[in-house]
Amino acid sequence: MTTTSVLSRQRCFDGWQEVREHRSAVLDCTMRFGVYLPPQASERPCPVLYWLSGLTCTEQNFITKAGAQRYAAEHGVILVAPDTSPRGAAVPDDPAYDLGQGAGFYVNATQAPWSSHYCMFDYIVDELPQVVESSVSSSGRRGIFGHSMGGHGALVIALRRPDRYASVSAFSPIVAPSEVPWGQKALTAYLGADRVAWRAWDACEQVRLATARLPLRVDQGDADEFLQTQLQPERLEAACRAAGYPLDLRRHAGYDHSYYFIASFIGEHIAWHAAAMS
Ligand SMILES: N[C@@H](CCC(=O)N[C@@H](CSC=O)C(=O)NCC(=O)O)C(=O)O
């Protein structure tokens, strides 16, 4: 039985924005997550939409910058925003922003020293939903979305576990971590140098193996500073086309990689997930 404490609770669009903390058995550390409870959650079961943030983020970035609560209240969706890695003094870290704490990449690490704590895939797929959904009025319907590293996480998680989700979407995702510097660095550290082990964590590879077809949407700004070096959405487009996996990829002129882009389209994503989760 996990004990979860409420660290903060604010009224927001007639619902509640909370930050909760619990001891994670999977990650072997204390973890925080944001949970937004829309007004409907006090009257009836609501679907739960999980947001995965990108490099350098905590549970705070999404809840303070995306402006998502207005739309979650409108559509009766519970929003959950976890941290991006295990945390704490006992958890291995790296001085670089793109490895270690704040950069868990949503994989289950197999290599020392990371494997003792960095099991973000299992945390997001299994432990966190158990913790959250046993304490809120959940309809049992779930969606997942994310940004950049978190977009990669959302895609891989939904492609590998379509039984768990009704829909998946991403803002500016890393779609082929095996082929770009952020991903190659993280996968080498967490999984080792053998690229065969990387396939399970690469959305383009997983599209090729997918048997189920979830509603899949990606939004990408064309002024994104990481577009050519780290993101390369054309790789996902090609993989989906080859696999016959329907993809709704929308490109937006002038938008960069920031939360200003996310805030501009978050309402569309939440409405889209709400329809799929109903
Ligand atoms: N060069 C930056 C890189 C960090 C960054 O841009 N982080 C993004 C996600 S990038 C991919 O996962 C982000 O969401 N930042 C938080 C925010 O609130 O904008 C650096 O050195 O920090």
The ligand as a Gaussian input file, in Angstrom:
#p B3LYP/6-31G(d) Opt

LIG

0 1
 N       19.517000      23.575000     -24.027000
 C       18.453000      23.495000     -23.088000
 C       17.730000      22.212000     -23.363000
 C       16.593000      21.983000     -22.441000
 C       15.244000      22.129000     -23.115000
 O       15.042000      22.779000     -24.117000
 N       14.284000      21.453000     -22.501000
 C       12.969000      21.434000     -23.030000
 C       12.668000      20.038000     -23.456000
 S       13.867000      19.522000     -24.669000
 C       13.599000      17.868000     -24.932000
 O       13.271000      17.057000     -24.170000
 C       11.996000      21.909000     -21.969000
 O       10.849000      21.505000     -21.923000
 N       12.478000      22.793000     -21.099000
 C       11.717000      23.266000     -19.951000
 C       10.903000      24.498000     -20.187000
 O       10.156000      24.883000     -19.253000
 O       10.970000      25.109000     -21.265000
 C       19.041000      23.630000     -21.704000
 O       20.242000      23.686000     -21.609000
 O       18.314000      23.698000     -20.696000

